[in-house]
Amino acid sequence: MKLGFGIYRHQIRDDQLRFARQCGATHVVVHLVDYFNQGRANQRTDQPLGDLHGWGVAGDPDKLWPVDELAGIKKQIESHGLFWEAVENFDPAHWYDVLLDGPKKAQQLENCRTIVRRLGEVGIPVMGYNFSLAGVAGRVKGPFARGGAEAVGMDGPVDDPIPAGMVWNMWYDTSGRPGTMPATTSEQLWQRCHDFLNTVLPAAEQAGVKLAAHPDDPPLPTVRGQPRLVYQPQLYDKLIGLNPSPANCLEFCCGTIAEMGDGDLYDTIDRHSRNNRIAYVHLRNVHGKVPKYRETFIDDGDIDVGRVLRILQRNGFEGVIIPDHSPAMTCAAPWHAGMAFAMGYLKAKLEEVRK
């Protein structure tokens, strides 16, 4: 097991990479999507949150991440003694009609194939994704964590309709056209994901890249009136069953699995790590289950972090573990302090289970 660190687009800087290495990270997971772009209620000082207006505006639909840009970022990362393990999430601008089954679907499936080929060319082994219409939406922020630290949670279902031009909680069309996203059935969403996997996995295999699926966060059957794909642990099995490719893997988010109404986190991570289906792990802590839960400090929630790590160690998991979120601490650098606490705790626990 390797200790990693998540880097947002605006954090691809030398000082941030030094911070990650100082915290003990050997690997990084990079978000190339700028979730905060023109967001009206989304601060770059923490994880993206937003409101019903979404996170922000998606990127350039005609500019896939070029090889020279990826290679430049990789060189910068490696100059700090770090390895670039994964890109987390496709830009909605590059695949919105894959999610929506729209007229540009074929072109945008080819976009996804091109992106994973470029990752393979540069030597980035994992492409994380979240096959979702609403995306990460409906959460709230408040002094929920120990000592009144600011953290994220959920206070109940959010089913306000998604405006036309928005998908995955970001705007791919800012023209202001009227209406809302057309209704989609669960069966239609699963078929779209099947099409995506069957088209993109062959390119991923050839490129030596794993596709890693994040479960739905928040894990409710519907969010903003649209169905969710993986909102119970057993739906991860259904996703793996869509295509037997060894590149069909999971971005295993312990916090999201723990928030789910049914199932068992420990059985789920045991099964998928034994089957070598986990590409990398998000490990944070939470208290409660949907529709009402709170993110907590990593030592202070419902998840037995040591038990998770012992399962992974027993099953020979060799991938990367990152603390995906942390409460913000009361100091001059709230996000950095929270992440440093999470990294220190995880580093100590990893050393403990390796003995």
C-alpha positions, 0 to 999 in steps of 0.5 A, a space after each residue: 500500500 502506498 500513501 497518496 495525496 489528492 491535488 485539485 487543478 489550481 493546486 498543481 504548483 510546486 508549493 502544494 507538491 512540496 506540502 504533499 511530499 512533506 505529509 508523507 505522500 509518495 503518489 498523487 491523484 490529480 483532478 484536471 477538471 477545474 471544478 471551481 471555474 466561474 462558480 458562484 458558491 464554490 470556494 477554492 479553499 476547500 473541496 467543491 461544494 456549490 449550491 443548486 446552481 452547481 460547481 462551475 463551468 466545464 472546460 473547453 469541449 474542443 481541448 482534450 488534455 494534450 500529451 505535452 501538458 500531461 507530460 509537463 505536469 508529470 515532470 513537475 510532480 516527479 521533480 518533488 519525488 512523487 509519482 502521478 498515479 491517477 487522473 480523477 474525473 473526466 471533464 463534463 465538457 468532454 463527455 456530457 453526451 455520453 452521460 446524457 445519450 445525446 447527439 455527440 455521444 459517438 464523438 465524445 466516446 472517442 474523446 474518452 478513448 483518446 484521453 485514456 490513450 494519452 494517459 497511457 502514453 505519458 505513463 499515468 496508470 489510472 483514470 478515475 470517473 463517476 458515471 453520474 447525471 447529478 454528480 456530487 450534489 445536495 451537500 451542506 457545510 457547517 461546524 459538524 466535526 470535533 471542536 466545531 471544525 467546518 465539515 461537509 454533510 447532508 441534511 436530507 434528499 435533494 430532488 430539485 430538477 437539474 437545469 438544461 445545460 448542466 450535467 455532473 453538477 457543472 455547466 457544459 452549456 451556458 446559453 441559458 436555454 430554458 427547461 430541465 434535464 429530461 427524465 432518465 430511468 435507471 435502466 437507461 443510465 445503466 445502458 449508457 454506462 455499459 456503452 461507455 465501458 464496452 467502447 472505452 475499456 479496449 482502449 484502456 487495456 491497450 494503453 495499460 490504463 485502468 478505469 476506476 469507478 467512484 460510487 455515487 456521492 451522496 449515495 441515494 437512489 435519486 439526486 435532483 430527480 435523476 437516478 444514481 448508478 452505484 448507491 448500494 455496495 452490491 451495485 459495484 458488483 453489477 458494474 464489474 459484471 458489465 464487462 470482464 476486462 481487467 481494466 474495469 476497476 473501482 475507485 473505492 471510496 470508503 466514506 461513500 460506501 459507509 454512508 450507504 443505507 445497506 451493505 457492509 463496508 468491510 465485506 465489500 472492500 474485502 471482496 473487491 480487493 481479493 478480486 484485484 478490482 480496486 485501483 485506488 482508495 479514498 479513505 475518509 471518515 463519516 458519521 451517519 448514513 444518507 439522507 443525513 450524515 456528517 464527514 468527520 476527522 479520520 479518527 472520529 467517525 463510524 469507520 474503523 480505519 485500522 480494520 480497513 487497512 488490515 483487510 487491504 494488507 491481508 489481501 495484498 493490495 498494492 495501490 494508493 490510498 488518499 484521504 479524499 476530504 477532511 474537516 477544515 481546522 481553525 488556523 491560518 491554513 484550515 484545509 492544509 491543517 485538516 489534510 496534514 492531520 489526516 495524512 499523519 494519521 493514515 501514515 501511522 496506521 499504515 506503518 502499524 499494519 505493516 508490522 
